[in-house]
Amino acid sequence: MKKYSSVKEIQSLISQKALTLPDLLAYYFKQIDNNKHLNAFNEVFFYSAEVQAKAIQQKIEAGTAGKLAGMVIGIKDNICYKDHIVTASSKMLDGFVSPYSSTVVQRLLQEDAVIIGRLNCDEFAMGGSNETSYFGAVKNAANPELVPGGSSGGSAVAVQADMCLSALGTDTGGSVRQPAAFCGQIGLKPTYGRISRYGVIAYASSFDQVGPITSSVSDAALLLEILAGNDDQDSTVSTLKVPSYSKDLNNNTTLNIAVLRETIESDALDPEIKSALLKSIEALKQKGHTISYVSFDLVDYLVPAYYILTAAEASSNLSRYDGVHYGHRNLEAKSLNELYKLSRSEGFGEEVKRRILLGTFVLSAGYYDAYYQKAQQVRRLIKEKMDLLFQQFDLILTPVAPTSAFKLGDNLQDPLVMYMADIFTVLPSLSGNPAIALPLGNNEAGLPLSIQFTANHFEENKLLAFSQSFLNKH
């Protein structure tokens, strides 16, 4: 069976009786088995997926199937699915069965998607290489000695290695876009608040956003159309009307595009990525887009502001895992204090502990003003600067990551090197703008390269239509 790139293609084959959904699911199960060494799945939902596939095949034949009939999708292991285990790839939640489904899972099921399994990720979505998972590192299908990116590494590899058609990840500071870039896929982070976070295990609540990883822009648009929109369970979700993203993809207008000079001229940027970006910029000019180089003088503050704020929110969000309510519990503790200490120190991995400690420190008396409040002020300046740019430009062009996929273990010992790999992805996260990572061919070593475009708040239709024409011409 060949690799399908869109649900439209699958639906067409099913309607011609050239394919059935149970057969397609069996193919994906085989692909998962053949790619076990990549460690993308924490669990495959063999039983529930088979039941869904048979029922949806009947709906297709009866003409009553939903928009996602034919889509086999994986979900990151921090997205709750009723009666299924969800662990956020942490020992802390090992074996925890969710009593309810997240809004995104409910919406997938309503439109007849088949959920094939839960995908490995960095523990509590904290990491940029998918090496902090309690279940072991995920490996890149392009070269298993390399990382897939993080934290949604399992989601990106599952699509890359054809173990499912598409996957959901979560993006806090680049966790959908960077793994999509390292694995040669499309990764979309919607505007903050475009998709409900209800039932998604929280890392940093003012940043977290669910986003799709796909092989086609049309699937990203369709998934966004179904997942976006008001939800009574999430007070931070936008009540704005959801456009028909999938129907607006052929809108090929020429745009004003800003290139952030500091990102292209950064010493950290790999020469092959820089060369591919410059070629793309020339190609965009040839197609009639207006390209302007602009300066963004807050670049040096992006990573520090991001890590101070997300660590503070993580420290607060993860305080609920205390060995009492649910999650890992130490059984030898002699006092309540000892129970908390032992349960948390055994249940959390090194990176999660590091961020909780940093977050607790920046929120503590005497340091709150010096760090947390300052970082919030910087975040406001960043957002104001982005708003000004979008008064003049339609899109902003930057790299996704400074390098292509790096070796497993290379950056794990030095958290600062790992954190600096987020330098280009944290900007839209701090400002809440939608951004997309698009494949840009391979480098000489055959590793995927990528480019990032950012749009104004709630202008995903413009971003997706542009992405469609960008990939058609490349």
C-alpha positions as CSV (number, residue, x, y, z in Angstrom):
1,M,0.0,0.0,0.0
2,K,1.4,3.4,-0.9
3,K,1.8,6.3,1.6
4,Y,-1.4,8.4,1.4
5,S,-1.0,12.1,2.0
6,S,-4.6,13.3,2.5
7,V,-7.9,12.0,3.8
8,K,-9.5,13.2,0.5
9,E,-7.4,10.6,-1.4
10,I,-8.4,7.9,1.0
11,Q,-12.1,8.8,0.8
12,S,-12.0,8.7,-2.9
13,L,-10.5,5.2,-2.9
14,I,-13.0,3.9,-0.4
15,S,-15.9,5.3,-2.4
16,Q,-14.5,3.5,-5.5
17,K,-14.3,0.3,-3.4
18,A,-10.6,0.2,-4.0
19,L,-9.9,0.3,-0.3
20,T,-11.8,-0.4,3.0
21,L,-11.2,1.4,6.3
22,P,-10.5,-1.9,8.2
23,D,-7.9,-2.8,5.5
24,L,-6.3,0.6,5.8
25,L,-6.2,0.2,9.6
26,A,-4.6,-3.2,9.3
27,Y,-1.9,-1.7,7.0
28,Y,-1.2,1.0,9.7
29,F,-1.0,-1.7,12.4
30,K,1.6,-3.5,10.3
31,Q,3.6,-0.3,9.7
32,I,3.6,0.3,13.5
33,D,4.9,-3.2,14.0
34,N,7.6,-2.7,11.4
35,N,8.7,0.5,13.0
36,K,8.7,-0.5,16.6
37,H,12.4,0.5,16.9
38,L,11.4,4.2,16.4
39,N,9.4,4.0,19.7
40,A,6.7,6.5,18.5
41,F,3.7,4.8,20.2
42,N,3.3,4.4,23.9
43,E,0.2,2.3,23.2
44,V,-1.7,1.2,20.1
45,F,-5.5,1.1,20.6
46,F,-6.0,-2.2,18.6
47,Y,-9.5,-3.0,20.0
48,S,-11.2,0.4,20.0
49,A,-9.7,1.4,16.6
50,E,-10.9,-1.8,15.0
51,V,-14.4,-1.3,16.4
52,Q,-14.4,2.3,15.1
53,A,-13.1,1.3,11.6
54,K,-15.8,-1.3,11.1
55,A,-18.6,1.0,12.2
56,I,-17.3,3.9,10.1
57,Q,-17.0,1.7,7.0
58,Q,-20.7,0.9,7.4
59,K,-21.5,4.7,7.7
60,I,-19.5,5.4,4.6
61,E,-21.4,2.8,2.7
62,A,-24.7,4.2,4.0
63,G,-23.6,7.8,3.1
64,T,-23.9,9.0,6.7
65,A,-20.2,9.3,7.5
66,G,-18.6,12.5,9.0
67,K,-15.9,14.7,7.4
68,L,-13.0,12.8,8.8
69,A,-14.2,9.3,7.8
70,G,-11.1,7.6,6.4
71,M,-8.7,9.5,8.6
72,V,-6.6,7.3,10.9
73,I,-5.0,9.6,13.5
74,G,-2.7,9.3,16.5
75,I,-3.0,11.5,19.6
76,K,-0.1,12.8,21.8
77,D,0.0,11.0,25.2
78,N,-1.1,14.2,27.0
79,I,-4.6,14.3,25.4
80,C,-7.3,12.6,27.4
81,Y,-9.4,9.9,25.8
82,K,-12.2,8.3,27.9
83,D,-11.4,4.8,29.2
84,H,-7.9,4.9,27.7
85,I,-4.6,5.3,29.5
86,V,-3.0,8.8,29.4
87,T,0.4,9.4,31.0
88,A,2.0,12.5,29.5
89,S,5.0,10.1,29.1
90,S,5.7,10.3,32.8
91,K,6.1,7.7,35.6
92,M,3.9,10.1,37.6
93,L,0.8,9.1,35.6
94,D,1.8,5.5,34.5
95,G,-1.3,3.5,34.2
96,F,-3.8,6.4,34.7
97,V,-7.0,5.8,32.9
98,S,-8.8,8.9,31.8
99,P,-12.4,9.2,33.1
100,Y,-13.4,11.6,30.3
101,S,-12.4,12.7,26.8
102,S,-10.8,16.0,25.8
103,T,-12.8,18.3,23.6
104,V,-10.4,17.6,20.7
105,V,-11.0,13.9,21.0
106,Q,-14.8,14.3,21.1
107,R,-14.6,16.4,18.0
108,L,-12.5,13.9,16.1
109,L,-14.9,11.1,17.0
110,Q,-18.0,13.1,16.1
111,E,-16.6,13.4,12.6
112,D,-15.6,9.7,12.4
113,A,-11.9,9.8,12.7
114,V,-10.3,6.5,13.9
115,I,-7.9,7.1,16.8
116,I,-5.1,4.5,16.5
117,G,-3.1,5.1,19.6
118,R,-1.3,7.4,22.0
119,L,2.0,8.8,20.9
120,N,5.3,9.2,22.8
121,C,6.3,12.7,23.8
122,D,8.7,14.5,26.2
123,E,7.6,14.1,29.8
124,F,4.7,16.5,30.5
125,A,5.6,18.0,27.0
126,M,8.8,19.5,28.4
127,G,11.7,19.0,26.0
128,G,12.8,19.7,22.5
129,S,14.1,16.2,21.5
130,N,11.7,13.6,22.8
131,E,14.5,12.2,25.0
132,T,12.8,13.0,28.4
133,S,10.0,10.5,28.1
134,Y,9.7,7.8,30.8
135,F,9.1,5.3,28.0
136,G,12.4,6.1,26.3
137,A,13.5,8.3,23.4
138,V,11.7,8.4,20.1
139,K,14.0,8.0,17.0
140,N,13.8,9.9,13.7
141,A,12.7,7.7,10.8
142,A,15.1,9.6,8.5
143,N,18.0,8.3,10.6
144,P,17.3,6.4,13.9
145,E,20.5,7.8,15.5
146,L,18.9,11.3,15.4
147,V,16.2,12.9,17.6
148,P,12.8,13.6,16.0
149,G,12.4,16.9,17.8
150,G,10.1,17.5,20.7
151,S,8.0,17.5,22.6
152,S,5.5,15.9,20.1
153,G,8.2,13.7,18.6
154,G,6.1,10.5,18.5
155,S,3.4,12.4,16.7
156,A,5.8,13.6,14.0
157,V,7.5,10.2,13.5
158,A,4.2,8.4,13.3
159,V,3.2,10.5,10.3
160,Q,6.7,10.5,8.9
161,A,7.0,6.7,9.0
162,D,3.4,6.2,7.7
163,M,2.1,4.7,10.9
164,C,-1.0,6.8,10.7
165,L,-2.3,9.5,8.3
166,S,-2.0,12.4,10.7
167,A,-1.5,13.1,14.4
168,L,-2.3,15.7,17.1
169,G,0.4,17.3,19.1
170,T,0.5,20.2,21.5
171,D,2.7,23.2,21.0
172,T,3.8,25.3,24.0
173,G,7.0,26.8,22.5
174,G,7.4,24.9,19.3
175,S,6.5,21.4,20.2
176,V,4.4,20.8,17.0
177,R,6.5,22.9,14.6
178,Q,10.0,21.7,15.6
179,P,9.4,17.9,15.4
180,A,7.4,18.5,12.1
181,A,10.5,20.3,10.8
182,F,12.9,17.6,11.9
183,C,10.7,14.9,10.3
184,G,9.8,16.7,7.1
185,Q,6.1,17.1,7.9
186,I,3.7,20.0,8.2
187,G,3.2,21.3,11.7
188,L,0.6,23.9,12.6
189,K,0.3,25.9,15.8
190,P,-3.0,27.7,15.8
191,T,-3.7,31.1,17.4
192,Y,-3.7,30.7,21.2
193,G,-7.3,30.0,22.2
194,R,-8.4,28.8,18.7
195,I,-8.7,25.2,19.9
196,S,-10.1,24.1,23.3
197,R,-7.5,22.9,25.9
198,Y,-10.1,21.0,27.9
199,G,-8.8,17.5,28.7
200,V,-5.2,18.3,27.6
201,I,-2.7,17.8,30.4
202,A,-1.4,21.2,31.2
203,Y,2.2,22.3,31.0
204,A,2.0,26.1,30.7
205,S,-1.6,27.2,30.4
206,S,-1.1,30.6,28.7
207,F,1.0,29.0,26.0
208,D,-0.3,25.4,25.4
209,Q,-2.2,24.9,22.1
210,V,-3.2,21.7,20.3
211,G,-2.1,21.5,16.7
212,P,-2.0,18.9,13.8
213,I,1.0,17.3,12.2
214,T,0.1,16.2,8.7
215,S,1.5,15.4,5.2
216,S,-0.8,17.8,3.4
217,V,-2.0,21.4,4.0
218,S,-5.6,20.2,3.2
219,D,-5.6,17.8,6.2
220,A,-4.2,20.5,8.5
221,A,-6.9,22.9,7.3
222,L,-9.7,20.3,7.7
223,L,-8.5,19.3,11.2
224,L,-8.3,22.9,12.3
225,E,-11.8,23.5,11.0
226,I,-13.2,20.6,13.1
227,L,-11.2,21.2,16.2
228,A,-11.5,25.0,16.5
229,G,-14.3,26.9,18.1
230,N,-16.1,27.7,21.2
231,D,-16.2,25.3,24.1
232,D,-18.0,25.8,27.4
233,Q,-15.4,23.7,29.2
234,D,-12.6,26.1,28.4
235,S,-12.9,29.8,29.4
236,T,-9.8,30.8,27.4
237,V,-11.1,29.5,24.1
238,S,-12.1,32.0,21.4
239,T,-15.8,32.4,20.6
240,L,-14.9,33.8,17.1
241,K,-16.6,32.1,14.2
242,V,-14.6,29.3,12.6
243,P,-13.9,29.9,8.9
244,S,-14.1,27.0,6.3
245,Y,-10.3,26.7,6.2
246,S,-10.4,23.7,3.9
247,K,-12.5,25.6,1.3
248,D,-10.3,28.7,1.3
249,L,-7.1,27.0,0.3
250,N,-7.1,28.2,-3.3
251,N,-6.9,31.9,-2.4
252,N,-3.6,32.7,-4.2
253,T,-3.1,36.4,-3.5
254,T,0.3,38.0,-3.4
255,L,1.3,39.0,0.1
256,N,3.6,41.4,2.0
257,I,6.1,39.1,3.8
258,A,8.5,40.3,6.5
259,V,11.8,38.4,7.0
260,L,13.2,38.8,10.5
261,R,16.7,39.8,9.8
262,E,18.2,38.7,13.1
263,T,16.9,35.1,12.6
264,I,18.3,34.7,9.1
265,E,21.6,36.3,10.1
266,S,21.9,34.4,13.4
267,D,25.3,32.8,13.9
268,A,23.5,29.8,15.3
269,L,21.7,29.1,11.9
270,D,23.1,26.1,10.0
271,P,24.5,27.3,6.6
272,E,22.4,24.7,4.6
273,I,19.2,25.9,6.3
274,K,20.2,29.5,5.6
275,S,20.9,28.7,1.9
276,A,17.5,26.9,1.5
277,L,15.7,29.9,3.2
278,L,17.4,32.4,0.9
279,K,16.5,30.4,-2.2
280,S,12.8,30.3,-0.9
281,I,12.9,34.0,-0.4
282,E,14.0,34.5,-4.0
283,A,11.3,32.2,-5.3
284,L,8.7,34.1,-3.3
285,K,9.9,37.4,-5.0
286,Q,9.6,35.7,-8.4
287,K,6.0,34.8,-7.6
288,G,5.2,38.4,-7.0
289,H,5.2,38.5,-3.1
290,T,6.8,41.6,-1.6
291,I,9.7,40.7,0.7
292,S,11.1,43.1,3.3
293,Y,13.8,42.5,5.8
294,V,12.9,43.9,9.2
295,S,14.6,44.1,12.5
296,F,13.2,42.5,15.7
297,D,15.4,43.9,18.5
298,L,13.9,41.7,21.2
299,V,15.3,38.4,19.8
300,D,17.8,38.0,22.7
301,Y,14.9,38.2,25.3
302,L,12.7,35.5,23.7
303,V,14.2,32.4,25.2
304,P,14.7,33.8,28.7
305,A,11.2,35.3,28.9
306,Y,9.7,32.0,27.5
307,Y,11.5,29.7,30.0
308,I,10.8,32.0,33.0
309,L,7.1,32.2,32.3
310,T,6.5,28.5,31.2
311,A,8.5,27.2,34.2
312,A,6.4,29.4,36.6
313,E,3.2,28.0,35.0
314,A,4.5,24.4,35.1
315,S,5.4,24.8,38.8
316,S,1.8,25.8,39.5
317,N,0.2,23.3,37.2
318,L,2.2,20.3,38.3
319,S,1.7,21.0,42.1
320,R,-1.5,18.8,41.8
321,Y,0.7,15.7,41.4
322,D,1.4,15.1,45.1
323,G,1.0,11.4,45.6
324,V,-2.4,11.8,47.3
325,H,-5.1,12.5,44.7
326,Y,-3.8,10.3,41.8
327,G,-0.6,9.4,40.0
328,H,2.5,7.8,41.4
329,R,2.5,7.3,45.2
330,N,5.4,6.3,47.4
331,L,4.3,3.5,49.7
332,E,7.2,3.7,52.3
333,A,6.6,7.3,53.5
334,K,6.3,7.8,57.2
335,S,4.7,11.3,57.2
336,L,2.7,13.5,54.9
337,N,5.7,15.7,54.1
338,E,7.8,12.6,53.2
339,L,4.9,11.2,51.0
340,Y,4.9,14.4,49.0
341,K,8.7,14.5,48.7
342,L,9.2,10.9,47.8
343,S,6.2,10.6,45.4
344,R,7.2,13.7,43.5
345,S,10.9,13.0,43.3
346,E,10.3,9.4,42.1
347,G,7.4,10.3,39.8
348,F,9.0,13.2,37.9
349,G,12.0,13.0,35.6
350,E,15.1,15.3,35.7
351,E,13.9,17.9,33.1
352,V,10.5,18.2,34.7
353,K,12.1,18.6,38.2
354,R,14.4,21.3,36.8
355,R,11.5,23.3,35.4
356,I,9.5,23.0,38.5
357,L,12.4,24.2,40.6
358,L,13.1,27.1,38.3
359,G,9.4,28.0,38.2
360,T,9.0,27.9,42.0
361,F,12.1,30.0,42.3
362,V,10.9,32.8,40.0
363,L,7.6,32.9,41.7
364,S,9.0,33.1,45.2
365,A,9.0,36.2,47.4
366,G,11.9,38.4,46.6
367,Y,12.4,37.1,43.1
368,Y,8.8,37.5,41.7
369,D,9.4,41.1,40.6
370,A,13.0,40.5,39.4
371,Y,12.1,37.6,37.1
372,Y,8.4,36.7,36.6
373,Q,7.0,40.2,36.4
374,K,9.9,41.3,34.2
375,A,9.3,38.4,31.9
376,Q,5.6,39.3,31.7
377,Q,6.5,42.9,30.7
378,V,8.9,41.6,28.0
379,R,6.1,39.3,26.8
380,R,3.8,42.4,26.4
381,L,6.5,44.3,24.5
382,I,7.0,41.3,22.2
383,K,3.2,41.1,21.5
384,E,3.0,44.8,20.8
385,K,5.9,44.6,18.4
386,M,4.3,41.7,16.6
387,D,1.0,43.6,16.4
388,L,2.8,46.5,14.8
389,L,4.5,44.3,12.2
390,F,1.1,42.8,11.3
391,Q,-0.3,46.3,10.6
392,Q,2.2,46.4,7.7
393,F,2.8,42.7,6.7
394,D,0.7,39.7,6.0
395,L,3.2,37.0,7.2
396,I,6.5,36.8,8.9
397,L,9.2,34.4,7.6
398,T,11.8,32.8,9.9
399,P,13.6,29.4,10.3
400,V,11.9,26.8,12.5
401,A,15.1,25.6,14.2
402,P,18.8,26.6,14.0
403,T,19.9,23.1,12.8
404,S,18.4,20.0,11.3
405,A,17.8,17.0,13.6
406,F,20.8,16.4,15.9
407,K,22.2,13.2,17.4
408,L,20.4,11.4,20.3
409,G,22.2,12.4,23.5
410,D,24.1,15.3,22.0
411,N,22.2,18.2,23.8
412,L,20.8,16.2,26.7
413,Q,23.6,17.1,29.2
414,D,23.4,20.8,28.5
415,P,19.9,22.2,29.1
416,L,20.9,25.7,27.8
417,V,22.0,24.3,24.4
418,M,18.6,22.5,24.2
419,Y,16.7,25.6,25.3
420,M,18.4,27.8,22.7
421,A,17.2,25.4,20.0
422,D,13.8,27.0,20.6
423,I,15.0,30.5,19.7
424,F,12.9,30.8,16.5
425,T,9.7,28.9,17.6
426,V,9.1,30.7,20.9
427,L,8.3,34.1,19.3
428,P,4.7,33.1,18.0
429,S,4.2,31.2,21.3
430,L,4.9,34.3,23.4
431,S,2.7,36.5,21.2
432,G,0.0,33.9,20.7
433,N,0.1,34.1,16.9
434,P,-0.6,31.2,14.6
435,A,2.5,29.7,12.9
436,I,3.3,26.8,10.5
437,A,6.4,24.7,9.8
438,L,6.6,23.7,6.1
439,P,9.0,21.1,4.6
440,L,11.8,22.7,2.5
441,G,13.5,19.6,1.0
442,N,16.5,17.8,2.4
443,N,20.1,18.8,3.2
444,E,23.1,17.0,1.7
445,A,22.9,14.3,4.5
446,G,19.3,13.6,3.4
447,L,17.8,15.2,6.5
448,P,14.6,17.3,6.3
449,L,14.8,21.1,6.3
450,S,11.9,23.5,7.1
451,I,10.7,27.0,7.0
452,Q,8.3,28.8,9.4
453,F,5.6,31.4,8.6
454,T,3.7,33.3,11.2
455,A,0.4,35.2,10.7
456,N,-1.7,37.7,12.6
457,H,-4.1,36.4,15.3
458,F,-6.9,34.3,13.9
459,E,-5.6,34.6,10.3
460,E,-5.1,30.8,9.8
461,N,-7.1,30.9,6.6
462,K,-4.4,33.3,5.1
463,L,-1.6,31.2,6.5
464,L,-3.0,27.9,5.2
465,A,-3.9,29.2,1.7
466,F,-0.4,30.6,1.4
467,S,1.1,27.3,2.6
468,Q,-0.8,25.4,0.0
469,S,0.5,27.5,-2.9
470,F,4.0,27.6,-1.3
471,L,4.2,23.8,-1.3
472,N,2.7,23.5,-4.7
473,K,5.4,25.5,-6.2
474,H,8.3,24.0,-4.3
